[in-house]
Amino acid sequence: MYPNRHPGPPQPGQPFKFTVAESCDRIKEEFSFLQAQYHSLKMECEKLAQEKTEMQRHYVMYYEMSYGLNVEMHKQ
């Protein structure tokens, strides 16, 4: 009435079945890898955001200097 729940050893054409413990270990390893990758990307993103802010400050500073020079040139 019930299908066979415990098949025999895998046949040459069938994929290998992982045990629950092996699957959990693999998931833990993948999760750790993804966490490390996420942390690395987050740090890179924060670094780029800081560089962007710095570049914007420099742009404003140069714009103000250019505007001031332009005003001085027109006064003469």
Kinemage of the C-alpha trace (Angstrom):
@kinemage 1
@onewidth
@group {chain A} dominant
@subgroup {mainchain}
@vectorlist {calphas} color= white
{ca met a 1} P 0.000 0.000 0.000
{ca tyr a 2} L 2.835 2.463 0.835
{ca pro a 3} L 5.686 3.084 -1.591
{ca asn a 4} L 9.148 1.952 -0.605
{ca arg a 5} L 10.471 4.804 1.580
{ca his a 6} L 14.064 3.575 1.795
{ca pro a 7} L 15.408 2.864 -1.666
{ca gly a 8} L 18.528 0.771 -2.002
{ca pro a 9} L 21.943 2.119 -2.992
{ca pro a 10} L 21.875 4.637 -5.843
{ca gln a 11} L 22.004 3.179 -9.308
{ca pro a 12} L 24.601 4.488 -11.812
{ca gly a 13} L 22.035 6.804 -13.468
{ca gln a 14} L 20.610 8.228 -10.227
{ca pro a 15} L 22.039 11.250 -8.377
{ca phe a 16} L 23.702 10.672 -5.006
{ca lys a 17} L 21.361 11.207 -2.041
{ca phe a 18} L 22.782 13.271 0.829
{ca thr a 19} L 22.021 12.396 4.425
{ca val a 20} L 20.318 14.987 6.614
{ca ala a 21} L 23.552 15.690 8.513
{ca glu a 22} L 25.502 16.121 5.267
{ca ser a 23} L 22.812 18.413 3.888
{ca cys a 24} L 22.845 20.499 7.087
{ca asp a 25} L 26.633 20.761 6.993
{ca arg a 26} L 26.544 21.811 3.354
{ca ile a 27} L 23.856 24.411 4.068
{ca lys a 28} L 25.911 25.747 7.007
{ca glu a 29} L 29.004 26.023 4.805
{ca glu a 30} L 27.084 27.792 2.048
{ca phe a 31} L 25.452 30.119 4.582
{ca ser a 32} L 28.826 30.986 6.101
{ca phe a 33} L 30.233 31.641 2.642
{ca leu a 34} L 27.272 33.858 1.737
{ca gln a 35} L 27.565 35.728 5.042
{ca ala a 36} L 31.248 36.401 4.398
{ca gln a 37} L 30.468 37.512 0.855
{ca tyr a 38} L 27.662 39.774 2.112
{ca his a 39} L 29.962 41.315 4.725
{ca ser a 40} L 32.653 41.919 2.100
{ca leu a 41} L 30.177 43.530 -0.307
{ca lys a 42} L 28.678 45.633 2.495
{ca met a 43} L 32.120 46.932 3.452
{ca glu a 44} L 32.877 47.715 -0.204
{ca cys a 45} L 29.555 49.540 -0.522
{ca glu a 46} L 30.250 51.609 2.603
{ca lys a 47} L 33.711 52.451 1.285
{ca leu a 48} L 32.250 53.571 -2.048
{ca ala a 49} L 29.593 55.643 -0.271
{ca gln a 50} L 32.329 57.423 1.714
{ca glu a 51} L 34.319 58.037 -1.474
{ca lys a 52} L 31.182 59.387 -3.162
{ca thr a 53} L 30.582 61.800 -0.279
{ca glu a 54} L 34.206 62.933 -0.426
{ca met a 55} L 34.005 63.464 -4.200
{ca gln a 56} L 30.798 65.480 -3.795
{ca arg a 57} L 32.473 67.702 -1.202
{ca his a 58} L 35.421 68.260 -3.539
{ca tyr a 59} L 33.046 69.063 -6.399
{ca val a 60} L 31.218 71.660 -4.299
{ca met a 61} L 34.517 73.158 -3.153
{ca tyr a 62} L 35.843 73.435 -6.735
{ca tyr a 63} L 32.508 74.786 -7.954
{ca glu a 64} L 32.552 77.495 -5.279
{ca met a 65} L 36.160 78.377 -6.124
{ca ser a 66} L 35.341 78.527 -9.835
{ca tyr a 67} L 32.278 80.652 -9.195
{ca gly a 68} L 34.296 83.007 -6.981
{ca leu a 69} L 37.010 83.356 -9.641
{ca asn a 70} L 34.399 83.986 -12.303
{ca val a 71} L 32.823 86.741 -10.196
{ca glu a 72} L 36.260 88.309 -9.603
{ca met a 73} L 37.055 88.200 -13.321
{ca his a 74} L 33.812 89.988 -14.174
{ca lys a 75} L 34.501 92.706 -11.591
{ca gln a 76} L 37.690 93.726 -13.382
